[in-house]
Amino acid sequence: MTGTKPKAWVGDQVHDVNTGKEGVVTDVKSDGTYVLRPLYVRFRTWTVPNADGLEVTLSRDEQIRRRREES
């Protein structure tokens, strides 16, 4: 392992260090802006200018793997 943090992408659960919020990446715009929504609310969103302040807490791949194990 290289010690570098994974870059957030659509579907990843993240912690926004600038706002202190937990959310899910729902979109990445062509200018690099990330659109996030809170974990348990679908219709509110906020944006961050880039992934620098985002920490992946649960990747989309990990979420899928856990769901498969549960079923």
CNS distance restraints for C-alpha pairs under 8 A (distance, minus, plus):
assign (resid   5 and name CA) (resid  55 and name CA) 7.54 0.50 0.50
assign (resid   5 and name CA) (resid  56 and name CA) 7.82 0.50 0.50
assign (resid   6 and name CA) (resid  55 and name CA) 7.89 0.50 0.50
assign (resid   6 and name CA) (resid  56 and name CA) 6.68 0.50 0.50
assign (resid   7 and name CA) (resid  51 and name CA) 6.82 0.50 0.50
assign (resid   7 and name CA) (resid  55 and name CA) 7.87 0.50 0.50
assign (resid   7 and name CA) (resid  56 and name CA) 7.23 0.50 0.50
assign (resid   8 and name CA) (resid  12 and name CA) 6.18 0.50 0.50
assign (resid   8 and name CA) (resid  14 and name CA) 7.20 0.50 0.50
assign (resid   8 and name CA) (resid  25 and name CA) 7.47 0.50 0.50
assign (resid   8 and name CA) (resid  51 and name CA) 6.33 0.50 0.50
assign (resid   8 and name CA) (resid  54 and name CA) 6.74 0.50 0.50
assign (resid   8 and name CA) (resid  55 and name CA) 7.10 0.50 0.50
assign (resid   8 and name CA) (resid  56 and name CA) 5.81 0.50 0.50
assign (resid   8 and name CA) (resid  59 and name CA) 7.91 0.50 0.50
assign (resid   9 and name CA) (resid  25 and name CA) 6.29 0.50 0.50
assign (resid   9 and name CA) (resid  27 and name CA) 7.97 0.50 0.50
assign (resid   9 and name CA) (resid  28 and name CA) 7.52 0.50 0.50
assign (resid  10 and name CA) (resid  24 and name CA) 7.57 0.50 0.50
assign (resid  10 and name CA) (resid  25 and name CA) 4.79 0.50 0.50
assign (resid  10 and name CA) (resid  26 and name CA) 5.27 0.50 0.50
assign (resid  10 and name CA) (resid  27 and name CA) 5.71 0.50 0.50
assign (resid  10 and name CA) (resid  28 and name CA) 7.04 0.50 0.50
assign (resid  10 and name CA) (resid  60 and name CA) 7.79 0.50 0.50
assign (resid  11 and name CA) (resid  24 and name CA) 6.04 0.50 0.50
assign (resid  11 and name CA) (resid  25 and name CA) 5.39 0.50 0.50
assign (resid  11 and name CA) (resid  26 and name CA) 6.19 0.50 0.50
assign (resid  11 and name CA) (resid  59 and name CA) 7.22 0.50 0.50
assign (resid  11 and name CA) (resid  60 and name CA) 5.09 0.50 0.50
assign (resid  12 and name CA) (resid  24 and name CA) 5.63 0.50 0.50
assign (resid  12 and name CA) (resid  25 and name CA) 5.70 0.50 0.50
assign (resid  12 and name CA) (resid  56 and name CA) 6.54 0.50 0.50
assign (resid  12 and name CA) (resid  57 and name CA) 7.73 0.50 0.50
assign (resid  12 and name CA) (resid  58 and name CA) 6.08 0.50 0.50
assign (resid  12 and name CA) (resid  59 and name CA) 4.49 0.50 0.50
assign (resid  12 and name CA) (resid  60 and name CA) 4.71 0.50 0.50
assign (resid  13 and name CA) (resid  22 and name CA) 7.30 0.50 0.50
assign (resid  13 and name CA) (resid  23 and name CA) 5.68 0.50 0.50
assign (resid  13 and name CA) (resid  24 and name CA) 4.44 0.50 0.50
assign (resid  13 and name CA) (resid  25 and name CA) 6.63 0.50 0.50
assign (resid  13 and name CA) (resid  39 and name CA) 7.82 0.50 0.50
assign (resid  13 and name CA) (resid  56 and name CA) 5.95 0.50 0.50
assign (resid  13 and name CA) (resid  57 and name CA) 5.61 0.50 0.50
assign (resid  13 and name CA) (resid  58 and name CA) 5.00 0.50 0.50
assign (resid  13 and name CA) (resid  59 and name CA) 6.04 0.50 0.50
assign (resid  13 and name CA) (resid  60 and name CA) 7.22 0.50 0.50
assign (resid  14 and name CA) (resid  22 and name CA) 5.78 0.50 0.50
assign (resid  14 and name CA) (resid  23 and name CA) 5.43 0.50 0.50
assign (resid  14 and name CA) (resid  24 and name CA) 5.93 0.50 0.50
assign (resid  14 and name CA) (resid  25 and name CA) 7.25 0.50 0.50
assign (resid  14 and name CA) (resid  54 and name CA) 6.04 0.50 0.50
assign (resid  14 and name CA) (resid  55 and name CA) 5.29 0.50 0.50
assign (resid  14 and name CA) (resid  56 and name CA) 4.36 0.50 0.50
assign (resid  14 and name CA) (resid  57 and name CA) 5.09 0.50 0.50
assign (resid  14 and name CA) (resid  58 and name CA) 6.87 0.50 0.50
assign (resid  15 and name CA) (resid  20 and name CA) 6.75 0.50 0.50
assign (resid  15 and name CA) (resid  21 and name CA) 5.88 0.50 0.50
assign (resid  15 and name CA) (resid  22 and name CA) 4.56 0.50 0.50
assign (resid  15 and name CA) (resid  23 and name CA) 6.44 0.50 0.50
assign (resid  15 and name CA) (resid  54 and name CA) 5.64 0.50 0.50
assign (resid  15 and name CA) (resid  55 and name CA) 5.10 0.50 0.50
assign (resid  15 and name CA) (resid  56 and name CA) 6.48 0.50 0.50
assign (resid  15 and name CA) (resid  57 and name CA) 6.55 0.50 0.50
assign (resid  16 and name CA) (resid  20 and name CA) 5.49 0.50 0.50
assign (resid  16 and name CA) (resid  21 and name CA) 5.38 0.50 0.50
assign (resid  16 and name CA) (resid  22 and name CA) 6.28 0.50 0.50
assign (resid  16 and name CA) (resid  23 and name CA) 7.58 0.50 0.50
assign (resid  16 and name CA) (resid  53 and name CA) 5.80 0.50 0.50
assign (resid  16 and name CA) (resid  54 and name CA) 4.76 0.50 0.50
assign (resid  16 and name CA) (resid  55 and name CA) 6.58 0.50 0.50
assign (resid  17 and name CA) (resid  21 and name CA) 7.31 0.50 0.50
assign (resid  17 and name CA) (resid  53 and name CA) 5.40 0.50 0.50
assign (resid  17 and name CA) (resid  54 and name CA) 6.23 0.50 0.50
assign (resid  17 and name CA) (resid  55 and name CA) 7.36 0.50 0.50
assign (resid  18 and name CA) (resid  53 and name CA) 6.26 0.50 0.50
assign (resid  21 and name CA) (resid  38 and name CA) 7.46 0.50 0.50
assign (resid  22 and name CA) (resid  38 and name CA) 6.15 0.50 0.50
assign (resid  22 and name CA) (resid  39 and name CA) 6.46 0.50 0.50
assign (resid  23 and name CA) (resid  36 and name CA) 5.89 0.50 0.50
assign (resid  23 and name CA) (resid  37 and name CA) 5.22 0.50 0.50
assign (resid  23 and name CA) (resid  38 and name CA) 4.24 0.50 0.50
assign (resid  23 and name CA) (resid  39 and name CA) 4.84 0.50 0.50
assign (resid  24 and name CA) (resid  36 and name CA) 5.36 0.50 0.50
assign (resid  24 and name CA) (resid  37 and name CA) 5.44 0.50 0.50
assign (resid  24 and name CA) (resid  38 and name CA) 6.40 0.50 0.50
assign (resid  24 and name CA) (resid  39 and name CA) 6.14 0.50 0.50
assign (resid  25 and name CA) (resid  34 and name CA) 6.81 0.50 0.50
assign (resid  25 and name CA) (resid  35 and name CA) 5.91 0.50 0.50
assign (resid  25 and name CA) (resid  36 and name CA) 4.51 0.50 0.50
assign (resid  25 and name CA) (resid  37 and name CA) 6.72 0.50 0.50
assign (resid  26 and name CA) (resid  34 and name CA) 7.75 0.50 0.50
assign (resid  26 and name CA) (resid  35 and name CA) 5.64 0.50 0.50
assign (resid  26 and name CA) (resid  36 and name CA) 5.47 0.50 0.50
assign (resid  26 and name CA) (resid  37 and name CA) 6.84 0.50 0.50
assign (resid  27 and name CA) (resid  34 and name CA) 5.98 0.50 0.50
assign (resid  27 and name CA) (resid  35 and name CA) 5.09 0.50 0.50
assign (resid  27 and name CA) (resid  36 and name CA) 7.21 0.50 0.50
assign (resid  28 and name CA) (resid  32 and name CA) 6.03 0.50 0.50
assign (resid  28 and name CA) (resid  33 and name CA) 5.70 0.50 0.50
assign (resid  28 and name CA) (resid  34 and name CA) 4.60 0.50 0.50
assign (resid  28 and name CA) (resid  35 and name CA) 6.17 0.50 0.50
assign (resid  29 and name CA) (resid  33 and name CA) 5.18 0.50 0.50
assign (resid  29 and name CA) (resid  34 and name CA) 6.43 0.50 0.50
assign (resid  29 and name CA) (resid  35 and name CA) 7.76 0.50 0.50
assign (resid  32 and name CA) (resid  49 and name CA) 6.57 0.50 0.50
assign (resid  32 and name CA) (resid  50 and name CA) 5.69 0.50 0.50
assign (resid  33 and name CA) (resid  47 and name CA) 6.61 0.50 0.50
assign (resid  33 and name CA) (resid  48 and name CA) 5.78 0.50 0.50
assign (resid  33 and name CA) (resid  49 and name CA) 4.46 0.50 0.50
assign (resid  33 and name CA) (resid  50 and name CA) 5.33 0.50 0.50
assign (resid  34 and name CA) (resid  47 and name CA) 5.48 0.50 0.50
assign (resid  34 and name CA) (resid  48 and name CA) 5.25 0.50 0.50
assign (resid  34 and name CA) (resid  49 and name CA) 6.29 0.50 0.50
assign (resid  34 and name CA) (resid  50 and name CA) 6.03 0.50 0.50
assign (resid  34 and name CA) (resid  51 and name CA) 7.04 0.50 0.50
assign (resid  35 and name CA) (resid  45 and name CA) 6.64 0.50 0.50
assign (resid  35 and name CA) (resid  46 and name CA) 5.90 0.50 0.50
assign (resid  35 and name CA) (resid  47 and name CA) 4.54 0.50 0.50
assign (resid  35 and name CA) (resid  48 and name CA) 6.72 0.50 0.50
assign (resid  36 and name CA) (resid  45 and name CA) 5.40 0.50 0.50
assign (resid  36 and name CA) (resid  46 and name CA) 5.41 0.50 0.50
assign (resid  36 and name CA) (resid  47 and name CA) 6.01 0.50 0.50
assign (resid  36 and name CA) (resid  48 and name CA) 7.96 0.50 0.50
assign (resid  37 and name CA) (resid  41 and name CA) 6.90 0.50 0.50
assign (resid  37 and name CA) (resid  42 and name CA) 6.42 0.50 0.50
assign (resid  37 and name CA) (resid  43 and name CA) 7.32 0.50 0.50
assign (resid  37 and name CA) (resid  44 and name CA) 5.86 0.50 0.50
assign (resid  37 and name CA) (resid  45 and name CA) 4.39 0.50 0.50
assign (resid  37 and name CA) (resid  46 and name CA) 6.43 0.50 0.50
assign (resid  38 and name CA) (resid  42 and name CA) 7.03 0.50 0.50
assign (resid  38 and name CA) (resid  44 and name CA) 7.02 0.50 0.50
assign (resid  38 and name CA) (resid  45 and name CA) 6.98 0.50 0.50
assign (resid  58 and name CA) (resid  62 and name CA) 6.35 0.50 0.50
assign (resid  58 and name CA) (resid  63 and name CA) 6.74 0.50 0.50
assign (resid  59 and name CA) (resid  63 and name CA) 6.32 0.50 0.50
assign (resid  60 and name CA) (resid  64 and name CA) 6.29 0.50 0.50
assign (resid  61 and name CA) (resid  65 and name CA) 6.22 0.50 0.50
assign (resid  62 and name CA) (resid  66 and name CA) 6.18 0.50 0.50
assign (resid  63 and name CA) (resid  67 and name CA) 6.28 0.50 0.50
assign (resid  64 and name CA) (resid  68 and name CA) 6.28 0.50 0.50
assign (resid  65 and name CA) (resid  69 and name CA) 6.34 0.50 0.50
assign (resid  66 and name CA) (resid  70 and name CA) 6.28 0.50 0.50
assign (resid  67 and name CA) (resid  71 and name CA) 6.46 0.50 0.50
